[in-house]
Amino acid sequence: MTVDEAKEALRACRDEIDGIDRRMVALLNERSRVVERIGAVKASMDMPVYEPKREDAVYANIVAANGGPIPHESVRRIFERIIDEMRTLQRTRMGAK
Amino acid sequence: MTVDEAKEALRACRDEIDGIDRRMVALLNERSRVVERIGAVKASMDMPVYEPKREDAVYANIVAANGGPIPHESVRRIFERIIDEMRTLQRTRMGAK
């Protein structure tokens, strides 16, 4: 592979990644809109935001869905961050417990 | 809203989240396969894995794509985790620098 071929291959890969990232941002926002609906239900019923059993179910779902190449532990760490950010959003927007 | 209606609303929201999460796991793996291709090109050309300018471009792309309700800083923190996990994967799989 020449340097120019390598550069072209990297450019094509990066365009692909940018497209995947945009779809991921759209999904994250879709997820957060559902989380806001959950927050609204919980706030109206005076239910707690944090439910450890539900979080276990979320992790079980993503691990079952993960066919690799990303290792389960990596997917789990990524979702820990996602869930943490969404919990903060749910707390600040809905004023729920 | 009755307790039963609240439970049913939460159940429906959670089904929706589980579906979104499965699509997200698929996208993360799609992204990691492209990252592996990048790693292979870089390894063959003896190029470094870490390129700060490219990471800036990744963040610029996701912030531009983010229409909310997730705040930019939250999306950025989520992608910091994603990029960090993928950099580790790229290093371990490809043996690149």
N, CA and C atoms of all chains as a GROMACS GRO file, in nm:
protein
  582
    1MET      N    1   0.084  -0.121   0.000
    1MET     CA    2   0.000   0.000   0.000
    1MET      C    3   0.088   0.126   0.000
    2THR      N    4   0.059   0.219  -0.091
    2THR     CA    5   0.136   0.343  -0.092
    2THR      C    6   0.079   0.437   0.015
    3VAL      N    7   0.154   0.542   0.044
    3VAL     CA    8   0.107   0.641   0.143
    3VAL      C    9  -0.026   0.702   0.096
    4ASP      N   10  -0.036   0.732  -0.034
    4ASP     CA   11  -0.161   0.790  -0.085
    4ASP      C   12  -0.278   0.693  -0.071
    5GLU      N   13  -0.252   0.566  -0.099
    5GLU     CA   14  -0.359   0.465  -0.084
    5GLU      C   15  -0.402   0.454   0.063
    6ALA      N   16  -0.304   0.458   0.152
    6ALA     CA   17  -0.335   0.451   0.296
    6ALA      C   18  -0.420   0.570   0.338
    7LYS      N   19  -0.381   0.689   0.290
    7LYS     CA   20  -0.457   0.810   0.325
    7LYS      C   21  -0.600   0.802   0.275
    8GLU      N   22  -0.616   0.751   0.153
    8GLU     CA   23  -0.749   0.739   0.094
    8GLU      C   24  -0.833   0.636   0.172
    9ALA      N   25  -0.769   0.524   0.210
    9ALA     CA   26  -0.840   0.422   0.288
    9ALA      C   27  -0.884   0.480   0.422
   10LEU      N   28  -0.797   0.556   0.488
   10LEU     CA   29  -0.832   0.617   0.616
   10LEU      C   30  -0.947   0.718   0.600
   11ARG      N   31  -0.942   0.795   0.493
   11ARG     CA   32  -1.047   0.895   0.468
   11ARG      C   33  -1.183   0.826   0.454
   12ALA      N   34  -1.186   0.717   0.376
   12ALA     CA   35  -1.312   0.645   0.355
   12ALA      C   36  -1.363   0.586   0.487
   13CYS      N   37  -1.273   0.529   0.568
   13CYS     CA   38  -1.311   0.475   0.698
   13CYS      C   39  -1.367   0.583   0.788
   14ARG      N   40  -1.306   0.700   0.784
   14ARG     CA   41  -1.349   0.809   0.872
   14ARG      C   42  -1.485   0.864   0.831
   15ASP      N   43  -1.511   0.870   0.700
   15ASP     CA   44  -1.645   0.910   0.655
   15ASP      C   45  -1.749   0.813   0.710
   16GLU      N   46  -1.712   0.683   0.706
   16GLU     CA   47  -1.803   0.580   0.755
   16GLU      C   48  -1.830   0.600   0.905
   17ILE      N   49  -1.722   0.624   0.980
   17ILE     CA   50  -1.736   0.646   1.125
   17ILE      C   51  -1.822   0.769   1.154
   18ASP      N   52  -1.800   0.876   1.079
   18ASP     CA   53  -1.880   0.997   1.102
   18ASP      C   54  -2.029   0.969   1.082
   19GLY      N   55  -2.061   0.888   0.982
   19GLY     CA   56  -2.201   0.852   0.957
   19GLY      C   57  -2.258   0.767   1.070
   20ILE      N   58  -2.179   0.670   1.117
   20ILE     CA   59  -2.221   0.585   1.229
   20ILE      C   60  -2.243   0.671   1.354
   21ASP      N   61  -2.151   0.765   1.378
   21ASP     CA   62  -2.161   0.852   1.496
   21ASP      C   63  -2.288   0.937   1.492
   22ARG      N   64  -2.321   0.987   1.374
   22ARG     CA   65  -2.444   1.068   1.364
   22ARG      C   66  -2.566   0.983   1.395
   23ARG      N   67  -2.566   0.858   1.347
   23ARG     CA   68  -2.680   0.769   1.378
   23ARG      C   69  -2.684   0.738   1.528
   24MET      N   70  -2.566   0.727   1.589
   24MET     CA   71  -2.558   0.698   1.732
   24MET      C   72  -2.611   0.818   1.813
   25VAL      N   73  -2.575   0.939   1.773
   25VAL     CA   74  -2.625   1.060   1.841
   25VAL      C   75  -2.778   1.065   1.831
   26ALA      N   76  -2.832   1.030   1.713
   26ALA     CA   77  -2.978   1.029   1.696
   26ALA      C   78  -3.042   0.928   1.790
   27LEU      N   79  -2.981   0.809   1.802
   27LEU     CA   80  -3.034   0.705   1.892
   27LEU      C   81  -3.026   0.748   2.038
   28LEU      N   82  -2.915   0.812   2.075
   28LEU     CA   83  -2.900   0.859   2.213
   28LEU      C   84  -3.009   0.960   2.248
   29ASN      N   85  -3.041   1.048   2.154
   29ASN     CA   86  -3.147   1.146   2.180
   29ASN      C   87  -3.285   1.080   2.183
   30GLU      N   88  -3.304   0.980   2.098
   30GLU     CA   89  -3.429   0.904   2.100
   30GLU      C   90  -3.444   0.837   2.237
   31ARG      N   91  -3.332   0.777   2.284
   31ARG     CA   92  -3.333   0.712   2.415
   31ARG      C   93  -3.365   0.812   2.526
   32SER      N   94  -3.305   0.930   2.517
   32SER     CA   95  -3.325   1.028   2.625
   32SER      C   96  -3.468   1.080   2.626
   33ARG      N   97  -3.534   1.084   2.509
   33ARG     CA   98  -3.675   1.125   2.507
   33ARG      C   99  -3.762   1.020   2.578
   34VAL      N  100  -3.729   0.893   2.560
   34VAL     CA  101  -3.804   0.788   2.632
   34VAL      C  102  -3.776   0.798   2.782
   35VAL      N  103  -3.648   0.824   2.816
   35VAL     CA  104  -3.611   0.840   2.957
   35VAL      C  105  -3.688   0.957   3.020
   36GLU      N  106  -3.708   1.064   2.944
   36GLU     CA  107  -3.785   1.178   2.996
   36GLU      C  108  -3.930   1.139   3.022
   37ARG      N  109  -3.985   1.054   2.934
   37ARG     CA  110  -4.123   1.007   2.957
   37ARG      C  111  -4.128   0.922   3.084
   38ILE      N  112  -4.026   0.838   3.103
   38ILE     CA  113  -4.019   0.758   3.226
   38ILE      C  114  -4.010   0.849   3.348
   39GLY      N  115  -3.927   0.953   3.336
   39GLY     CA  116  -3.912   1.049   3.446
   39GLY      C  117  -4.045   1.116   3.481
   40ALA      N  118  -4.123   1.148   3.378
   40ALA     CA  119  -4.251   1.215   3.400
   40ALA      C  120  -4.348   1.121   3.473
   41VAL      N  121  -4.351   0.994   3.431
   41VAL     CA  122  -4.438   0.896   3.497
   41VAL      C  123  -4.395   0.880   3.643
   42LYS      N  124  -4.264   0.863   3.662
   42LYS     CA  125  -4.213   0.842   3.798
   42LYS      C  126  -4.240   0.963   3.888
   43ALA      N  127  -4.221   1.084   3.832
   43ALA     CA  128  -4.242   1.205   3.911
   43ALA      C  129  -4.389   1.213   3.954
   44SER      N  130  -4.481   1.181   3.861
   44SER     CA  131  -4.624   1.192   3.893
   44SER      C  132  -4.666   1.086   3.995
   45MET      N  133  -4.592   0.973   3.997
   45MET     CA  134  -4.628   0.865   4.090
   45MET      C  135  -4.538   0.864   4.214
   46ASP      N  136  -4.446   0.963   4.222
   46ASP     CA  137  -4.354   0.971   4.335
   46ASP      C  138  -4.269   0.844   4.348
   47MET      N  139  -4.220   0.795   4.232
   47MET     CA  140  -4.134   0.675   4.230
   47MET      C  141  -3.988   0.717   4.218
   48PRO      N  142  -3.894   0.636   4.270
   48PRO     CA  143  -3.752   0.674   4.263
   48PRO      C  144  -3.695   0.662   4.121
   49VAL      N  145  -3.599   0.751   4.087
   49VAL     CA  146  -3.532   0.746   3.956
   49VAL      C  147  -3.446   0.620   3.947
   50TYR      N  148  -3.371   0.594   4.055
   50TYR     CA  149  -3.273   0.486   4.051
   50TYR      C  150  -3.338   0.354   4.091
   51GLU      N  151  -3.334   0.257   3.999
   51GLU     CA  152  -3.389   0.124   4.027
   51GLU      C  153  -3.286   0.020   3.985
   52PRO      N  154  -3.208  -0.030   4.082
   52PRO     CA  155  -3.097  -0.121   4.048
   52PRO      C  156  -3.141  -0.244   3.968
   53LYS      N  157  -3.260  -0.299   3.996
   53LYS     CA  158  -3.302  -0.418   3.922
   53LYS      C  159  -3.325  -0.388   3.775
   54ARG      N  160  -3.380  -0.270   3.746
   54ARG     CA  161  -3.400  -0.231   3.606
   54ARG      C  162  -3.263  -0.214   3.538
   55GLU      N  163  -3.166  -0.158   3.608
   55GLU     CA  164  -3.033  -0.140   3.547
   55GLU      C  165  -2.970  -0.276   3.516
   56ASP      N  166  -2.990  -0.373   3.604
   56ASP     CA  167  -2.940  -0.508   3.575
   56ASP      C  168  -3.002  -0.561   3.446
   57ALA      N  169  -3.132  -0.535   3.427
   57ALA     CA  170  -3.202  -0.582   3.306
   57ALA      C  171  -3.145  -0.513   3.181
   58VAL      N  172  -3.111  -0.383   3.195
   58VAL     CA  173  -3.052  -0.309   3.082
   58VAL      C  174  -2.919  -0.374   3.042
   59TYR      N  175  -2.836  -0.404   3.141
   59TYR     CA  176  -2.705  -0.464   3.111
   59TYR      C  177  -2.722  -0.605   3.053
   60ALA      N  178  -2.817  -0.681   3.105
   60ALA     CA  179  -2.841  -0.816   3.052
   60ALA      C  180  -2.882  -0.808   2.905
   61ASN      N  181  -2.965  -0.709   2.872
   61ASN     CA  182  -3.010  -0.690   2.734
   61ASN      C  183  -2.895  -0.657   2.640
   62ILE      N  184  -2.807  -0.564   2.680
   62ILE     CA  185  -2.698  -0.525   2.591
   62ILE      C  186  -2.594  -0.635   2.575
   63VAL      N  187  -2.567  -0.707   2.683
   63VAL     CA  188  -2.470  -0.817   2.673
   63VAL      C  189  -2.524  -0.927   2.581
   64ALA      N  190  -2.655  -0.955   2.593
   64ALA     CA  191  -2.717  -1.057   2.506
   64ALA      C  192  -2.714  -1.013   2.360
   65ALA      N  193  -2.724  -0.881   2.337
   65ALA     CA  194  -2.728  -0.828   2.200
   65ALA      C  195  -2.588  -0.817   2.139
   66ASN      N  196  -2.485  -0.825   2.223
   66ASN     CA  197  -2.349  -0.799   2.176
   66ASN      C  198  -2.285  -0.921   2.112
   67GLY      N  199  -2.268  -0.914   1.981
   67GLY     CA  200  -2.203  -1.023   1.908
   67GLY      C  201  -2.056  -0.995   1.881
   68GLY      N  202  -2.001  -0.887   1.935
   68GLY     CA  203  -1.862  -0.849   1.913
   68GLY      C  204  -1.844  -0.775   1.782
   69PRO      N  205  -1.723  -0.728   1.749
   69PRO     CA  206  -1.596  -0.756   1.817
   69PRO      C  207  -1.573  -0.682   1.949
   70ILE      N  208  -1.659  -0.589   1.988
   70ILE     CA  209  -1.634  -0.519   2.114
   70ILE      C  210  -1.657  -0.617   2.230
   71PRO      N  211  -1.562  -0.625   2.324
   71PRO     CA  212  -1.582  -0.714   2.439
   71PRO      C  213  -1.700  -0.667   2.526
   72HIS      N  214  -1.767  -0.762   2.591
   72HIS     CA  215  -1.881  -0.730   2.678
   72HIS      C  216  -1.846  -0.620   2.780
   73GLU      N  217  -1.727  -0.631   2.841
   73GLU     CA  218  -1.690  -0.533   2.946
   73GLU      C  219  -1.683  -0.392   2.888
   74SER      N  220  -1.636  -0.380   2.763
   74SER     CA  221  -1.629  -0.248   2.700
   74SER      C  222  -1.768  -0.192   2.674
   75VAL      N  223  -1.857  -0.278   2.621
   75VAL     CA  224  -1.994  -0.234   2.595
   75VAL      C  225  -2.060  -0.192   2.726
   76ARG      N  226  -2.032  -0.269   2.830
   76ARG     CA  227  -2.090  -0.237   2.960
   76ARG      C  228  -2.041  -0.102   3.012
   77ARG      N  229  -1.910  -0.078   2.998
   77ARG     CA  230  -1.856   0.052   3.045
   77ARG      C  231  -1.917   0.168   2.966
   78ILE      N  232  -1.935   0.148   2.835
   78ILE     CA  233  -1.996   0.253   2.752
   78ILE      C  234  -2.139   0.280   2.800
   79PHE      N  235  -2.214   0.175   2.829
   79PHE     CA  236  -2.352   0.194   2.875
   79PHE      C  237  -2.359   0.248   3.018
   80GLU      N  238  -2.258   0.220   3.101
   80GLU     CA  239  -2.255   0.283   3.233
   80GLU      C  240  -2.250   0.434   3.218
   81ARG      N  241  -2.170   0.481   3.124
   81ARG     CA  242  -2.160   0.625   3.098
   81ARG      C  243  -2.294   0.679   3.045
   82ILE      N  244  -2.352   0.607   2.948
   82ILE     CA  245  -2.480   0.651   2.888
   82ILE      C  246  -2.587   0.661   2.996
   83ILE      N  247  -2.598   0.556   3.079
   83ILE     CA  248  -2.702   0.552   3.183
   83ILE      C  249  -2.679   0.662   3.286
   84ASP      N  250  -2.552   0.684   3.319
   84ASP     CA  251  -2.519   0.788   3.415
   84ASP      C  252  -2.560   0.926   3.363
   85GLU      N  253  -2.530   0.953   3.236
   85GLU     CA  254  -2.567   1.082   3.177
   85GLU      C  255  -2.719   1.097   3.172
   86MET      N  256  -2.789   0.989   3.142
   86MET     CA  257  -2.935   0.997   3.130
   86MET      C  258  -3.002   1.011   3.265
   87ARG      N  259  -2.940   0.951   3.370
   87ARG     CA  260  -2.995   0.965   3.504
   87ARG      C  261  -2.986   1.111   3.548
   88THR      N  262  -2.872   1.174   3.515
   88THR     CA  263  -2.854   1.315   3.547
   88THR      C  264  -2.961   1.399   3.475
   89LEU      N  265  -2.982   1.369   3.347
   89LEU     CA  266  -3.081   1.442   3.267
   89LEU      C  267  -3.221   1.424   3.327
   90GLN      N  268  -3.252   1.299   3.365
   90GLN     CA  269  -3.383   1.268   3.422
   90GLN      C  270  -3.403   1.347   3.552
   91ARG      N  271  -3.298   1.354   3.634
   91ARG     CA  272  -3.307   1.424   3.761
   91ARG      C  273  -3.325   1.574   3.741
   92THR      N  274  -3.246   1.632   3.650
   92THR     CA  275  -3.250   1.778   3.634
   92THR      C  276  -3.379   1.822   3.564
   93ARG      N  277  -3.422   1.747   3.462
   93ARG     CA  278  -3.540   1.790   3.387
   93ARG      C  279  -3.670   1.768   3.462
   94MET      N  280  -3.682   1.650   3.526
   94MET     CA  281  -3.811   1.613   3.582
   94MET      C  282  -3.822   1.646   3.730
   95GLY      N  283  -3.710   1.677   3.793
   95GLY     CA  284  -3.714   1.702   3.936
   95GLY      C  285  -3.757   1.580   4.016
   96ALA      N  286  -3.741   1.461   3.952
   96ALA     CA  287  -3.781   1.336   4.021
   96ALA      C  288  -3.672   1.295   4.119
   97LYS      N  289  -3.708   1.201   4.209
   97LYS     CA  290  -3.610   1.156   4.310
   97LYS      C  291  -3.513   1.054   4.253
   98MET      N  292  -5.338   0.918   3.679
   98MET     CA  293  -5.285   0.786   3.637
   98MET      C  294  -5.287   0.687   3.754
   99THR      N  295  -5.341   0.568   3.731
   99THR     CA  296  -5.341   0.467   3.838
   99THR      C  297  -5.203   0.400   3.845
  100VAL      N  298  -5.178   0.327   3.952
  100VAL     CA  299  -5.051   0.256   3.965
  100VAL      C  300  -5.034   0.156   3.849
  101ASP      N  301  -5.142   0.088   3.814
  101ASP     CA  302  -5.135  -0.009   3.703
  101ASP      C  303  -5.104   0.060   3.570
  102GLU      N  304  -5.166   0.174   3.547
  102GLU     CA  305  -5.138   0.250   3.424
  102GLU      C  306  -4.992   0.296   3.422
  103ALA      N  307  -4.943   0.339   3.537
  103ALA     CA  308  -4.803   0.382   3.546
  103ALA      C  309  -4.709   0.266   3.515
  104LYS      N  310  -4.740   0.150   3.572
  104LYS     CA  311  -4.655   0.032   3.548
  104LYS      C  312  -4.656  -0.007   3.401
  105GLU      N  313  -4.773   0.001   3.339
  105GLU     CA  314  -4.785  -0.034   3.198
  105GLU      C  315  -4.708   0.067   3.112
  106ALA      N  316  -4.717   0.196   3.147
  106ALA     CA  317  -4.645   0.300   3.073
  106ALA      C  318  -4.494   0.277   3.084
  107LEU      N  319  -4.449   0.243   3.205
  107LEU     CA  320  -4.305   0.218   3.226
  107LEU      C  321  -4.260   0.095   3.146
  108ARG      N  322  -4.343  -0.009   3.145
  108ARG     CA  323  -4.309  -0.130   3.072
  108ARG      C  324  -4.291  -0.101   2.923
  109ALA      N  325  -4.384  -0.022   2.867
  109ALA     CA  326  -4.377   0.012   2.724
  109ALA      C  327  -4.251   0.093   2.696
  110CYS      N  328  -4.221   0.190   2.783
  110CYS     CA  329  -4.100   0.272   2.765
  110CYS      C  330  -3.974   0.185   2.770
  111ARG      N  331  -3.975   0.089   2.861
  111ARG     CA  332  -3.855   0.004   2.878
  111ARG      C  333  -3.834  -0.088   2.760
  112ASP      N  334  -3.943  -0.136   2.701
  112ASP     CA  335  -3.932  -0.216   2.578
  112ASP      C  336  -3.867  -0.132   2.468
  113GLU      N  337  -3.913  -0.006   2.462
  113GLU     CA  338  -3.860   0.084   2.361
  113GLU      C  339  -3.709   0.106   2.383
  114ILE      N  340  -3.670   0.129   2.509
  114ILE     CA  341  -3.528   0.149   2.541
  114ILE      C  342  -3.447   0.025   2.508
  115ASP      N  343  -3.499  -0.093   2.538
  115ASP     CA  344  -3.424  -0.216   2.508
  115ASP      C  345  -3.399  -0.228   2.358
  116GLY      N  346  -3.498  -0.190   2.277
  116GLY     CA  347  -3.482  -0.194   2.132
  116GLY      C  348  -3.377  -0.093   2.085
  117ILE      N  349  -3.381   0.028   2.141
  117ILE     CA  350  -3.282   0.131   2.106
  117ILE      C  351  -3.142   0.084   2.145
  118ASP      N  352  -3.130   0.024   2.264
  118ASP     CA  353  -3.000  -0.023   2.312
  118ASP      C  354  -2.943  -0.131   2.220
  119ARG      N  355  -3.029  -0.220   2.172
  119ARG     CA  356  -2.980  -0.325   2.081
  119ARG      C  357  -2.928  -0.265   1.952
  120ARG      N  358  -2.999  -0.161   1.902
  120ARG     CA  359  -2.952  -0.094   1.779
  120ARG      C  360  -2.820  -0.022   1.807
  121MET      N  361  -2.806   0.033   1.928
  121MET     CA  362  -2.684   0.103   1.965
  121MET      C  363  -2.566   0.005   1.974
  122VAL      N  364  -2.590  -0.112   2.033
  122VAL     CA  365  -2.484  -0.214   2.042
  122VAL      C  366  -2.440  -0.255   1.900
  123ALA      N  367  -2.537  -0.270   1.809
  123ALA     CA  368  -2.503  -0.306   1.670
  123ALA      C  369  -2.418  -0.196   1.606
  124LEU      N  370  -2.454  -0.070   1.630
  124LEU     CA  371  -2.376   0.041   1.573
  124LEU      C  372  -2.236   0.048   1.632
  125LEU      N  373  -2.226   0.022   1.764
  125LEU     CA  374  -2.094   0.024   1.828
  125LEU      C  375  -2.003  -0.082   1.767
  126ASN      N  376  -2.059  -0.200   1.739
  126ASN     CA  377  -1.978  -0.305   1.679
  126ASN      C  378  -1.944  -0.273   1.533
  127GLU      N  379  -2.038  -0.211   1.463
  127GLU     CA  380  -2.011  -0.166   1.326
  127GLU      C  381  -1.895  -0.065   1.329
  128ARG      N  382  -1.902   0.028   1.427
  128ARG     CA  383  -1.797   0.128   1.440
  128ARG      C  384  -1.663   0.062   1.472
  129SER      N  385  -1.664  -0.038   1.558
  129SER     CA  386  -1.538  -0.100   1.598
  129SER      C  387  -1.475  -0.180   1.482
  130ARG      N  388  -1.560  -0.232   1.394
  130ARG     CA  389  -1.504  -0.301   1.277
  130ARG      C  390  -1.433  -0.204   1.184
  131VAL      N  391  -1.488  -0.083   1.170
  131VAL     CA  392  -1.420   0.019   1.088
  131VAL      C  393  -1.290   0.062   1.158
  132VAL      N  394  -1.297   0.075   1.292
  132VAL     CA  395  -1.178   0.111   1.368
  132VAL      C  396  -1.069   0.004   1.349
  133GLU      N  397  -1.108  -0.122   1.343
  133GLU     CA  398  -1.010  -0.228   1.321
  133GLU      C  399  -0.946  -0.216   1.183
  134ARG      N  400  -1.026  -0.178   1.084
  134ARG     CA  401  -0.969  -0.156   0.949
  134ARG      C  402  -0.869  -0.040   0.952
  135ILE      N  403  -0.904   0.065   1.026
  135ILE     CA  404  -0.812   0.179   1.041
  135ILE      C  405  -0.684   0.132   1.110
  136GLY      N  406  -0.699   0.049   1.213
  136GLY     CA  407  -0.583  -0.002   1.286
  136GLY      C  408  -0.492  -0.082   1.194
  137ALA      N  409  -0.552  -0.162   1.105
  137ALA     CA  410  -0.473  -0.244   1.013
  137ALA      C  411  -0.395  -0.156   0.917
  138VAL      N  412  -0.461  -0.052   0.863
  138VAL     CA  413  -0.391   0.040   0.772
  138VAL      C  414  -0.276   0.109   0.845
  139LYS      N  415  -0.307   0.157   0.966
  139LYS     CA  416  -0.204   0.229   1.042
  139LYS      C  417  -0.086   0.138   1.078
  140ALA      N  418  -0.118   0.014   1.116
  140ALA     CA  419  -0.011  -0.079   1.154
  140ALA      C  420   0.080  -0.106   1.034
  141SER      N  421   0.019  -0.124   0.916
  141SER     CA  422   0.099  -0.156   0.797
  141SER      C  423   0.183  -0.037   0.753
  142MET      N  424   0.136   0.084   0.788
  142MET     CA  425   0.209   0.204   0.747
  142MET      C  426   0.292   0.262   0.861
  143ASP      N  427   0.288   0.193   0.978
  143ASP     CA  428   0.362   0.240   1.095
  143ASP      C  429   0.318   0.381   1.138
  144MET      N  430   0.186   0.402   1.138
  144MET     CA  431   0.130   0.532   1.179
  144MET      C  432   0.076   0.521   1.322
  145PRO      N  433   0.074   0.633   1.398
  145PRO     CA  434   0.028   0.627   1.537
  145PRO      C  435  -0.123   0.608   1.547
  146VAL      N  436  -0.170   0.535   1.653
  146VAL     CA  437  -0.314   0.516   1.677
  146VAL      C  438  -0.377   0.650   1.717
  147TYR      N  439  -0.308   0.722   1.806
  147TYR     CA  440  -0.367   0.843   1.862
  147TYR      C  441  -0.337   0.963   1.775
  148GLU      N  442  -0.445   1.025   1.722
  148GLU     CA  443  -0.429   1.145   1.641
  148GLU      C  444  -0.525   1.252   1.693
  149PRO      N  445  -0.471   1.344   1.775
  149PRO     CA  446  -0.559   1.442   1.840
  149PRO      C  447  -0.645   1.522   1.742
  150LYS      N  448  -0.591   1.555   1.625
  150LYS     CA  449  -0.670   1.636   1.530
  150LYS      C  450  -0.791   1.558   1.480
  151ARG      N  451  -0.773   1.428   1.457
  151ARG     CA  452  -0.886   1.346   1.414
  151ARG      C  453  -0.992   1.338   1.524
  152GLU      N  454  -0.947   1.328   1.650
  152GLU     CA  455  -1.045   1.322   1.759
  152GLU      C  456  -1.124   1.452   1.768
  153ASP      N  457  -1.058   1.565   1.744
  153ASP     CA  458  -1.130   1.693   1.742
  153ASP      C  459  -1.239   1.690   1.635
  154ALA      N  460  -1.207   1.632   1.519
  154ALA     CA  461  -1.304   1.624   1.409
  154ALA      C  462  -1.422   1.534   1.447
  155VAL      N  463  -1.394   1.426   1.522
  155VAL     CA  464  -1.501   1.336   1.567
  155VAL      C  465  -1.597   1.412   1.659
  156TYR      N  466  -1.540   1.488   1.754
  156TYR     CA  467  -1.625   1.563   1.847
  156TYR      C  468  -1.703   1.673   1.773
  157ALA      N  469  -1.640   1.739   1.678
  157ALA     CA  470  -1.709   1.843   1.602
  157ALA      C  471  -1.828   1.782   1.528
  158ASN      N  472  -1.810   1.664   1.472
  158ASN     CA  473  -1.917   1.595   1.398
  158ASN      C  474  -2.034   1.561   1.490
  159ILE      N  475  -2.006   1.506   1.609
  159ILE     CA  476  -2.117   1.465   1.696
  159ILE      C  477  -2.190   1.586   1.754
  160VAL      N  478  -2.116   1.692   1.786
  160VAL     CA  479  -2.182   1.812   1.840
  160VAL      C  480  -2.271   1.874   1.732
  161ALA      N  481  -2.223   1.877   1.608
  161ALA     CA  482  -2.303   1.932   1.498
  161ALA      C  483  -2.428   1.848   1.475
  162ALA      N  484  -2.417   1.716   1.498
  162ALA     CA  485  -2.530   1.625   1.474
  162ALA      C  486  -2.630   1.627   1.590
  163ASN      N  487  -2.589   1.682   1.704
  163ASN     CA  488  -2.672   1.673   1.825
  163ASN      C  489  -2.780   1.781   1.831
  164GLY      N  490  -2.904   1.741   1.812
  164GLY     CA  491  -3.016   1.835   1.820
  164GLY      C  492  -3.086   1.830   1.955
  165GLY      N  493  -3.031   1.756   2.053
  165GLY     CA  494  -3.090   1.746   2.186
  165GLY      C  495  -3.201   1.643   2.190
  166PRO      N  496  -3.261   1.614   2.306
  166PRO     CA  497  -3.247   1.689   2.432
  166PRO      C  498  -3.118   1.664   2.511
  167ILE      N  499  -3.032   1.570   2.471
  167ILE     CA  500  -2.909   1.549   2.547
  167ILE      C  501  -2.816   1.669   2.527
  168PRO      N  502  -2.765   1.726   2.637
  168PRO     CA  503  -2.671   1.839   2.623
  168PRO      C  504  -2.542   1.795   2.553
  169HIS      N  505  -2.481   1.890   2.480
  169HIS     CA  506  -2.355   1.862   2.409
  169HIS      C  507  -2.250   1.798   2.500
  170GLU      N  508  -2.237   1.851   2.624
  170GLU     CA  509  -2.132   1.800   2.714
  170GLU      C  510  -2.156   1.652   2.748
  171SER      N  511  -2.284   1.614   2.760
  171SER     CA  512  -2.316   1.474   2.790
  171SER      C  513  -2.280   1.385   2.672
  172VAL      N  514  -2.318   1.428   2.551
  172VAL     CA  515  -2.286   1.349   2.431
  172VAL      C  516  -2.135   1.336   2.418
  173ARG      N  517  -2.066   1.445   2.449
  173ARG     CA  518  -1.920   1.443   2.439
  173ARG      C  519  -1.859   1.344   2.539
  174ARG      N  520  -1.910   1.344   2.663
  174ARG     CA  521  -1.857   1.249   2.762
  174ARG      C  522  -1.886   1.104   2.722
  175ILE      N  523  -2.003   1.080   2.664
  175ILE     CA  524  -2.035   0.944   2.617
  175ILE      C  525  -1.937   0.902   2.507
  176PHE      N  526  -1.909   0.993   2.413
  176PHE     CA  527  -1.816   0.959   2.305
  176PHE      C  528  -1.671   0.949   2.352
  177GLU      N  529  -1.636   1.023   2.459
  177GLU     CA  530  -1.501   1.006   2.515
  177GLU      C  531  -1.483   0.861   2.560
  178ARG      N  532  -1.588   0.806   2.623
  178ARG     CA  533  -1.582   0.667   2.668
  178ARG      C  534  -1.575   0.572   2.548
  179ILE      N  535  -1.659   0.597   2.448
  179ILE     CA  536  -1.661   0.510   2.328
  179ILE      C  537  -1.523   0.510   2.261
  180ILE      N  538  -1.467   0.630   2.242
  180ILE     CA  539  -1.338   0.642   2.173
  180ILE      C  540  -1.228   0.576   2.255
  181ASP      N  541  -1.236   0.594   2.387
  181ASP     CA  542  -1.136   0.533   2.474
  181ASP      C  543  -1.141   0.380   2.464
  182GLU      N  544  -1.261   0.323   2.466
  182GLU     CA  545  -1.274   0.177   2.456
  182GLU      C  546  -1.224   0.129   2.319
  183MET      N  547  -1.251   0.205   2.215
  183MET     CA  548  -1.211   0.162   2.080
  183MET      C  549  -1.061   0.175   2.058
  184ARG      N  550  -1.002   0.276   2.125
  184ARG     CA  551  -0.856   0.292   2.116
  184ARG      C  552  -0.787   0.171   2.180
  185THR      N  553  -0.841   0.128   2.294
  185THR     CA  554  -0.787   0.010   2.361
  185THR      C  555  -0.799  -0.112   2.271
  186LEU      N  556  -0.916  -0.128   2.208
  186LEU     CA  557  -0.940  -0.241   2.118
  186LEU      C  558  -0.841  -0.238   2.000
  187GLN      N  559  -0.825  -0.116   1.944
  187GLN     CA  560  -0.735  -0.098   1.829
  187GLN      C  561  -0.592  -0.137   1.869
  188ARG      N  562  -0.552  -0.095   1.991
  188ARG     CA  563  -0.415  -0.126   2.038
  188ARG      C  564  -0.396  -0.275   2.060
  189THR      N  565  -0.494  -0.339   2.126
  189THR     CA  566  -0.476  -0.480   2.162
  189THR      C  567  -0.488  -0.570   2.039
  190ARG      N  568  -0.583  -0.541   1.951
  190ARG     CA  569  -0.604  -0.629   1.835
  190ARG      C  570  -0.496  -0.614   1.729
  191MET      N  571  -0.459  -0.489   1.700
  191MET     CA  572  -0.373  -0.467   1.584
  191MET      C  573  -0.225  -0.458   1.622
  192GLY      N  574  -0.200  -0.443   1.753
  192GLY     CA  575  -0.061  -0.426   1.795
  192GLY      C  576   0.001  -0.298   1.738
  193ALA      N  577  -0.089  -0.203   1.702
  193ALA     CA  578  -0.040  -0.075   1.646
  193ALA      C  579   0.004   0.017   1.758
  194LYS      N  580   0.078   0.124   1.723
  194LYS     CA  581   0.130   0.216   1.825
  194LYS      C  582   0.022   0.314   1.871
   0.00000   0.00000   0.00000
